[in-house]
Amino acid sequence: MKPLSIQDIKRAISGRSLSVIPEVTPFVKSICTDTRRIEPGCLFIAIKGDKFDAHEFLADAAKSGAIAALVEKPPATPIANFHLIGVLSTRRAMGKLAMHVRKQMRAKVIAVAGSNGKTSTKHLIDAALSAKLKGSISPKSFNNDIGVPLAIFPADPSQDYLVLEIGTNHFGEIKNLSDIALPDIAVITNCGAEHLEFLRDLNGVRRENAEIVSGMTAKGTLIVNGDDPDLLKEIESFPGQKITFGLNETNDLFASNIECDQTGVRFSLNKSRRRVFVPMLGKHNACNALAALAVARRMGVNEEQAIESLATAHGPEMRMQLQSIGPITLINDAYNANPSSMRAALQTLAALQSPGRHIAILGDMLELGSTSDRYHREMGQVAAQCKLDLLVCVGHQAALIAEEAGTAGLPNDRILRFNDSTEATRGVPVRLKDGDLILLKGSRSMRLEAIDEAIRKHHDASSIKVAS
């Protein structure tokens, strides 16, 4: 971020002075919402959430080195030499300021939206571009109206690119974030059943994700999953360049001869002899890699260089992350879940070779609204088709997965049910055997990572007993 004067900040967000702000003030060099991460010369943005109010920590922010703050209300006790800018909503003001910072960037902004694979695709784009260019990506899953600005603020404006992740669970959120990020290139990975409690149906999901073009100009490039004809209809009015990718040969970039194993996924690009390798699990990552290659083409990166760089890519934590726990292999995909991603994860599990049993530990998929029962039962049918050696269902909705899997033919002695992850941490580890290949998949709030931790502790304890 280029340093900003406090007066520039006030003008950019249409703020009002709540303290005397001289025309000449120290420049703001960074922006923060967390007093634990404040640097000298920082602007502190006081965010008010459901369970906290950062306005209570203004004095701490000043003591830690912040020189100014965006606030909705002044502190009860004035703070000396601390410049306050008042706004109606600090969250909205944060977005306006992020757009102001974005407009000063030389870097091309690449925004990634979609139901599944946003974070993995972001990492793959970074890998493909880093073969020739310099840039950065948003940390973790910073993809909402707080996370996107926090990814824009620290970005080096003189670098070649910044890759952002754009998320949603309500109508209008992607438009807002696109208007802040002003993408030069946008990617829609896919559209599946997600957040249907708020987006109503698949067409609602498509309409919402298509809003990624809101902040783009006719000079921009939209890279979109062409296997979804209804999604293509939603973006057909976009006047800029469009590049399609997917598994169908009608796409500009398509994958063929796909092979998956525990090292990753291999495929041919548009039936060429050159094989592409991505060290990330699952057939779906072939599509994510195609999107990354499309971005690399648009950014002028040599395709051979991009393909070589993809072979060294690494994925985010808890997204189809392969882990070894002694003699047990765990696929940790517990960050989030919807029907499309759970289906893909189950099919990946079934396709992988293992000396032991194939086990799926599945938790509730949340925010599916009135379709929740239907989609959980559908996952039960998929689990039965995968012929799992053991199906473990965690949560009240996941109980429908277990019920439907039994109805679809999976023997009842291969199905376990637990009410929550705490209960599962006691019941799962003792049932595991050497050589087992385990999938961990569920919505974030189900806390299935606790089962991962319990398996590790059980293994460590067993190892100590054997050694003694």
BELSULLIN-V611901 format. One record per residue. PSI is psi in degrees with one decimal (NA if undefined). BURIAL is 1 if it has 16 or more other ideal C-beta (glycine too) atoms within 10 Angstrom, else 0. Layout:
[[PSI:BURIAL] [PSI:BURIAL]]
This chain:
[[134.0:1] [139.0:0] [141.7:0] [140.4:1] [156.2:1] [-34.2:1] [-39.6:1] [-42.2:1] [-44.7:1] [-41.8:1] [-39.1:0] [-31.7:1] [4.7:1] [44.9:0] [173.8:1] [146.6:0] [125.3:0] [-0.6:1] [167.3:1] [119.6:0] [103.2:1] [159.2:0] [-34.9:0] [113.4:0] [164.1:0] [148.9:0] [141.6:0] [126.4:1] [-16.9:0] [165.7:1] [137.9:1] [152.1:1] [2.5:1] [118.4:0] [-20.5:1] [-12.0:0] [18.2:0] [138.3:1] [155.7:0] [135.9:0] [17.8:0] [151.6:1] [126.3:1] [128.7:1] [117.4:1] [100.2:1] [134.9:1] [117.5:0] [-173.4:0] [-32.1:0] [1.2:0] [163.1:0] [107.8:0] [-11.9:1] [-23.0:1] [-10.4:0] [21.4:1] [-41.1:1] [-40.0:0] [-38.9:0] [-44.8:1] [-41.9:1] [-31.3:0] [-7.0:1] [-3.5:0] [139.5:1] [-12.3:1] [165.7:1] [146.6:1] [128.3:1] [157.3:1] [-19.8:1] [146.4:0] [156.9:0] [155.3:1] [-35.5:0] [122.1:0] [147.5:0] [121.2:1] [139.7:0] [31.7:0] [113.8:1] [127.2:1] [130.1:1] [121.5:1] [139.5:1] [161.0:1] [-39.0:0] [118.5:0] [-29.1:1] [-44.9:1] [-39.7:0] [-35.9:1] [-41.5:1] [-43.6:1] [-41.8:1] [-38.8:1] [-39.6:1] [-39.0:1] [-45.2:1] [-41.8:1] [-39.2:1] [-17.1:0] [1.8:0] [139.3:1] [-27.5:0] [143.1:1] [134.9:1] [127.3:1] [120.1:1] [133.7:1] [118.4:1] [176.7:1] [166.6:1] [-39.6:1] [150.9:1] [11.4:1] [-49.6:1] [-42.1:1] [-43.5:1] [-38.3:1] [-45.0:1] [-38.6:1] [-38.3:1] [-45.3:1] [-43.7:1] [-45.6:1] [-40.6:1] [-31.3:1] [-7.7:1] [-27.2:1] [-29.3:0] [168.9:1] [136.7:0] [-166.4:1] [167.0:1] [159.0:1] [143.4:1] [148.7:0] [-131.3:0] [57.3:1] [86.1:1] [17.8:1] [-166.3:1] [-8.7:1] [-45.1:1] [-42.1:1] [-49.2:1] [-39.8:1] [-21.0:1] [-30.4:1] [-43.3:1] [-49.9:1] [-4.2:0] [141.5:1] [113.1:0] [-15.0:0] [-4.6:0] [180.0:0] [-30.8:1] [157.7:1] [123.1:1] [122.4:1] [150.9:1] [131.6:1] [116.1:1] [171.2:1] [154.5:1] [4.7:0] [151.6:0] [138.0:0] [-14.7:0] [-41.8:1] [-39.6:1] [-46.0:1] [-45.1:1] [-35.4:1] [-38.2:1] [-26.3:0] [-46.6:1] [-27.0:1] [64.1:1] [142.5:1] [-34.6:1] [135.5:1] [145.5:1] [132.9:1] [108.8:1] [-44.7:1] [170.8:1] [119.9:1] [-174.9:1] [100.8:1] [145.9:1] [35.4:1] [-15.6:1] [-29.5:0] [-30.8:0] [-0.2:1] [-58.2:1] [-179.8:0] [-36.3:1] [-34.1:0] [-40.2:0] [-43.4:1] [-45.6:1] [-42.9:1] [-46.8:1] [-30.3:1] [-17.8:1] [-3.0:1] [-23.6:1] [-6.5:1] [-41.6:1] [9.7:1] [155.3:1] [177.4:0] [-13.0:0] [-7.0:0] [168.9:1] [128.5:1] [122.9:1] [117.1:1] [147.0:1] [109.1:1] [0.1:1] [-6.5:1] [94.0:1] [-31.6:0] [-32.7:0] [-40.1:1] [-34.5:1] [-36.3:0] [-27.8:1] [9.8:1] [-22.9:0] [-7.2:0] [125.7:1] [-11.5:0] [-170.3:1] [139.2:0] [136.8:1] [126.6:1] [150.6:1] [160.6:1] [-159.1:1] [-21.7:1] [142.8:0] [-7.9:0] [-11.6:0] [156.1:1] [-40.7:1] [127.4:1] [155.0:1] [137.6:1] [165.1:0] [52.5:0] [131.8:0] [135.4:0] [138.6:1] [-168.3:0] [-8.7:0] [-20.1:0] [-151.6:1] [139.9:1] [142.9:1] [163.9:1] [138.4:1] [116.4:1] [42.0:0] [17.8:0] [167.7:0] [-22.8:0] [124.1:0] [139.5:0] [132.2:1] [131.9:1] [121.9:1] [52.5:1] [141.4:1] [142.9:1] [142.6:1] [-34.0:1] [-24.9:1] [-13.8:1] [-43.1:1] [-42.2:1] [-38.0:1] [-35.7:1] [-42.3:1] [-40.4:1] [-40.7:1] [-35.0:1] [-41.8:1] [-44.3:1] [-42.5:1] [-47.4:1] [-29.1:1] [2.9:1] [19.5:0] [132.4:1] [132.9:0] [-38.2:1] [-42.5:0] [-42.2:0] [-43.0:1] [-41.4:1] [-40.0:0] [-34.1:1] [-28.9:1] [-13.5:0] [8.4:0] [157.0:1] [142.9:0] [171.8:1] [161.8:1] [146.0:0] [27.6:1] [98.4:1] [43.0:1] [117.5:1] [125.6:1] [144.9:1] [128.5:0] [85.6:1] [-125.8:0] [5.4:0] [140.9:1] [129.2:1] [131.1:1] [104.2:1] [105.6:1] [42.7:1] [9.7:1] [-39.8:1] [171.5:1] [141.1:1] [173.1:1] [-41.2:1] [-46.1:1] [-33.1:1] [-39.7:1] [-47.2:1] [-40.5:1] [-42.0:1] [-41.9:1] [-34.4:1] [-45.2:1] [-48.3:1] [-31.9:1] [-20.3:0] [140.4:1] [146.1:0] [140.7:0] [-16.6:0] [-150.5:1] [153.4:0] [118.4:1] [132.2:1] [126.1:1] [108.5:1] [133.8:1] [176.4:1] [144.1:1] [118.4:1] [169.2:1] [35.3:0] [-1.1:1] [-138.2:0] [-12.2:0] [2.1:1] [-49.4:1] [-45.8:0] [-47.9:0] [-32.7:1] [-40.4:1] [-37.5:1] [-39.5:1] [-29.8:1] [-39.7:1] [-41.0:1] [-42.6:1] [-40.6:1] [-40.7:1] [-30.6:1] [-7.5:1] [52.5:0] [150.1:1] [-27.1:1] [130.8:1] [121.6:1] [121.1:1] [128.0:1] [116.1:1] [164.5:1] [-38.9:0] [-36.0:1] [-20.3:1] [-28.4:1] [-31.0:1] [-46.6:1] [-45.4:1] [-45.8:1] [-35.2:1] [-40.4:1] [-42.5:1] [-34.9:0] [0.1:0] [-4.5:0] [123.7:1] [141.9:0] [-27.0:0] [-1.5:0] [10.9:1] [128.5:1] [145.2:1] [136.5:1] [146.7:1] [-34.6:0] [176.5:0] [-31.3:1] [-44.2:0] [-38.0:0] [-31.0:1] [-24.5:1] [-31.2:0] [-22.8:0] [-52.1:1] [-37.1:1] [-13.8:0] [-3.9:0] [154.7:1] [160.0:0] [138.2:0] [-6.6:0] [141.4:1] [119.3:1] [132.9:1] [132.6:1] [113.6:1] [126.1:1] [170.4:1] [153.5:1] [-42.5:0] [-7.4:0] [-15.0:1] [46.9:1] [-17.4:1] [-20.2:1] [-30.1:1] [-39.5:1] [-49.9:1] [-40.0:0] [-38.4:1] [-41.7:1] [-44.8:1] [-40.2:0] [-41.5:1] [-44.2:1] [-43.3:0] [-41.0:0] [-38.0:0] [-39.0:0] [-41.1:0] [-42.7:0] [-42.9:0] [-35.3:0] [NA:0]]
